[in-house]
C-alpha cells in the first residue's frame, strides 16, 4: 500500500477479482476517499473487454442519482486503467441479508424502493443494468442503497433498439428470456431480476437454486418457485408473484411495482395513524 497515481494515494485493498482489484484511495489534495477499480490494460485486451468497460464508463458517467454509485474520473496510467468511483463504506446488501438471515419487511421495503428508483432512472436514461443482485447494491454509512457494477449494462442509442441477444448476468437472477438466447428487452429482464432480489431479501434464500444447470434453467424457464407459508405478508407475496412471471410481456413495469399495495398500504397506514394522532 502507499502507491500513488495522479493525486491519489492507495490506503488499502477493498477487494480482488479476476479482472483486477478495487482499492481505497485518498485524494492527497483534500483527503477525499474514493473506491478505485484498477484493471491491467493487458487483461482488457486479452479478454476483449474494451466494449464492456466502455459501456460501464458510459453508463456511470451518464447516471446522476442518489442511489447509484457515481464515477468521478477515469485515469490511464502506464499499464493500468483506473476507474475512480464514489466510495461507499457500508458493505453490500448481500452481507446484510446474510447477517440477519433475512430482512424485516419494513427494511426490505425501503431498500427495495431505493433500488427500484435507481433502476427506473437507468431505464429512463436508456440503460439496462442486466446484473441486478444484492452484491451489486452497496450500503452507505447512513443505511441507504447505492447500485453499482455497470459492466454488463447496455446503453440504448437513437440508432439501436433496446433489444439484446447476449446471455449475461448471474444465472440465478437472470430472466427466462435471457437464458433462452432469444431477443429480449433489457429493462423487462431487469424487472425479473428485481423480483428475484426481493425474494432473497424477504425469504433469505434464492427462489431458483439448483446445482445442475439444466435443472436451474428449467425452474427459471417455467417460473417454478414457492414461498414458505406465512413467511411474509400477503402484499409482499403478491408482488413477488406479479413480478416473477415467465412471460416478459405479462410482467409489470416499474411504475406498477411502486404502485403495488405492498408500498402504498404501508404509506396509507402511516398517514391514517398520523391523522388519528392529530385528531386526538
N, C-alpha and C positions, 0 to 999 in steps of 0.2 A: 504494500500500500504506500501512499505518498506520491504516486505517479502524478505528473502534471501534464495536461494538454490544454492548449489555449490558455484560458484563465481559470481552469478548473483543477482542483486537487482531489484525487481519489482518496476517500477515507476508509471505505470497507466494501466488501463484496456482498451484494444483496442476493444474487442467485447466479447459477451457471447452467446453461443449456447447450444443446447440440450446436447452435449457431454462434455461440459466444457467451458473454457474461453481462450481467447488469450490476453496476456499481453505484454506490452513493458518492457523489462528488460535491465539493463545496466551491462556490464561486469565490475566488480569492479577493475579488473587488468589494463584495458586500456581505459575504458569509451565507448567501442563499444556498439551499441544498437542492440537488436535482438527482433523479434516477437516470443513469446514462446506460443505454444499451450499446455495448461495444462489439462490433462484428468485423472479423477479418475480411478484407476485400477479396482475398484469395478464396475464402469459403463462399462468398457471394457468387463469384464466377464459376467455381467448381460445381456448385449445386444449382446454378441457373436461377438465382434468387433476385436478380435485378428488378424484374417486374413486380415481385411480391413486396420488396422494400419500397419501390416507387409507389405502390398502392398504399402502403402503410403511412408513408410520409404525406402523400396527397390527402389521405383521409384525415389524419391527425391535424394537419395544417388548416384544413377547411372547417373543422368542427370546433365551435366555441360553445361549451355547455357546462354548467356547474357539476354535472355528473359524468363527465368524460375527461380522462387524463389529457392534458394539453402538451403539445410538442413545443419546446422552447427554441431549440436550434438543431441544425444538422451540420456536423463538422466532419471533414475528411482530413485525416492526418496520417501521413505515411502510408502504412499498410492496413489501416483500420478506419472504419466508419463509426462515428459517434452520434447516436440519437439522444439529445439532451431533453429529457421529459420532466414534467412535474413529478415531484417526489410525494408519494402517498404512504405515510408511515405505519398505517394500522393493520398490515397483513392483508389477507384476502377473505372473501366470503366463504370459500371452501373451509378454511381453518376455523372460521367462526361457527359454521354448521357442525363440524366435527367436534368442536369443544363442547357443544351443547346437545349433541345427538340429533337434534332438530330445532328449528327456531319457533318461538312463540308466534302465534298468528299476527299479533299486532306489530311485532318487529319485522316479520316477513312482509307484511303489507307495506310498511314504509320503505323497506329496501327494494321490494319488487316495483313499487310505484316509481322510485328513482331510476331503476334500471329501464323500465318501460319508457319513461320520459327521455332518457338518453338515447335509446334505440329509435324512438319516434323522431328525435332530432336528426339522427343519422339518415333515416329513411326520407325525411323531408329535404335533406341535403343531397339525395340521390345516392346514398351509400348504404350497402348491406354489410352487416358485421360478419356473419357467417361462421362465427366461432364463439357463440354465447355459452358461457359456463361459469360456475362460481369462481374458478381460479382466475378468470379474467375480470372479476369485479373486486376492485381494491377497496379497502376500508380507510376512511380518513380518521384523524385523531379524535374528531367530534362525532364519529359514528354515522357517517354518510358514505354513499357509494360513488366510486369513480370507475367507469367502464374503460378497459384498456385492451391492448393487443389487437391492432387492426391489420395484422399481417395477412390475414385471409380475406379481408374485406374486398369488395368490388365497387368501383366508382362508376356511376352511370353518367354518360355524357349525352349531349343532344344528338349524337350520331349513333348511339348504341342503345338498343332496347335493354331493359333491366331483366334479361333472361340469361341464365347460365347453364352450362352442362357439367362443369367441373365438380368432382367429389371433394369436399373439403370439410374441415371442422372435426370435432371429436365424435366418433361414431355413435356413442350413447345419446348424444344430444342432437344428432343430425336428423332432418326430416326424411320421411319415406321417399319423397321425390328426389332428394339429394343423393341418397344411396342407390336409387334406381337408374342413375345416369341418364335421366331424361331431361328435357328442357324444363327449367323451373325458375320461378321468381324469387330472387334473393330475399326481399322483405317478408314474403309469406313463409319462407323457410325459417327466417329469424323468429317468427311468431311461434312456430312449433318448438324451437329451442327454448324460448321463454317459458313455454308450458312445462317442459322437462325441468327447467331450472326451478320453477315454482314448486313442482312436486318434490324435488330434492330438498328445498328449503323447509317445506312443511312436514314431510314424511321422514327425511333423514336418510333416504336411500334412492337409488335410481329406479325409475319406472320400467326401464328396459335394461336388463343386465344379465347377459348370458356369456359364458366362456367361449362357446363355439360361435364364430362369426355368422354362420348360416342361421343359427337359432336366434341370435340377436337381430339379424336382418328381418327374419320372418315376423318376429314380435313387433318390430317398428313398422314394417310394411302394413300390418293389419291393426296397428294401434292397440295391441293386446297388453293391457296393464290393469292392475287393480289397486284400489285404495283401501288400506286396512279400515275395518268397520269402526265407526265412532272415533277416528283418529283426528279428524279436522271438522270444521264447521260445514254445514250443508252448502253455504255460499262458496266456500273455497273449493269444495269437491266439484260443484257445478262449473266453476270457472276452469278448473283443470280439464274436466271432460269436454268443455266447449272448445278449448284450445287444441288438445291432443286428438285431432281428427285426421285420419289418414288422407282424406281428400283435401288438397290445399284450397280448392275453391270454397269449401264449407267452413274454413277457419275464419274466426273473427278478425277484423282489423284492430289496430291498437286503440283507436277511439272507443270501440266496443268493449275492449278489455278494461279500459279505465272507467267505463260507464257501468261496469258489472256491479251488481249488489254487494259483492264482497268488499268493494271500495266504498260504494255510496251508502249502504246501510249503516256502516260504522260512522260515517260522517253525519248522517241524519240523527243517529242516536246521541252523538256528542252535542249537536245543535239542540235537540229536544231537552237534554239534561241541562244545558245552559239556560234555555228559556224557562224551565221549571224553577231553576235557582233564582233567576231574576224575578219571576212572578211571586215567589215566596218572600 
